Amino acid sequence: MPRIVPPEIDIAVEDPRWEQAVADLEALVIRAVEAGLAAAPEPPAGPVAVSVLLADDDTVQELNRTWRGKDKPTNVLSFPAAPQPSHAGVAMPLGDLVLAYDTLVRESGEQSKPLGHHLAHLLVHGTLHLLGQDHETGEAEADAMEALEIAALAGLGIPNPYADEPEPLQG
């Protein structure tokens, strides 16, 4: 397995409820993004940068409407960056992840899972999207992506999120 270069992770907390609801929020975000990068079939060889915005449903709904034509909030949005030439020692932007507090709280309650576990799952999920993984093109791709997520989360000590058949991810 190739050595993973630690990513540059820019975390913006737009909704302060995140900081009150999740212990060691910044550390969890970093560990989950790193786990997603490491789980990818072809992890990035050089330094990469990922931006994470921890927002509310209104912000995510606006972004979802503007960029995906879906006028509703969702749990996570992934915005891959356009491919750019690599420069030695400079982190290549992978893209942005935006998560909706209200939706994650509701889903974690419905699924009887700790909010931190659900957040980590969606960060891994979104990171895999930034790396080109997809679950909407077919059952085989969805199964492959789920297997990557399960492995990444196991490395974080988080149980299989699909064990109880939760609702499919929307982002």
MOMO-V915508 format. One record per backbone hydrogen bond with DSSP energy under -1.0 kcal/mol. CO is the residue of the C=O (numbers start at 1). NH is the residue of the N-H. If there is no record, write none. Layout:
# MOMO-V915508
CO,NH
CO,NH
This chain:
# MOMO-V915508
8,50
10,52
12,54
15,18
16,20
17,21
18,22
24,28
25,29
26,30
27,31
28,32
29,33
30,34
31,35
32,36
33,37
34,38
35,39
47,92
48,8
49,94
50,10
51,97
52,12
53,99
54,14
54,15
55,101
56,60
57,61
58,62
59,63
60,64
61,65
62,66
63,67
64,68
64,70
70,72
75,100
77,98
79,96
87,90
92,49
94,81
95,51
96,79
97,53
98,77
99,55
100,104
101,105
102,106
103,107
104,108
105,109
106,110
107,111
108,113
114,118
115,119
116,120
117,121
118,122
119,123
120,124
121,125
122,126
123,127
124,128
125,129
126,130
127,131
128,133
129,132
138,142
139,143
140,144
141,145
142,146
143,147
144,148
145,149
146,150
147,151
148,152
149,153
150,154
151,155
153,156
153,158
154,157
160,163
162,165
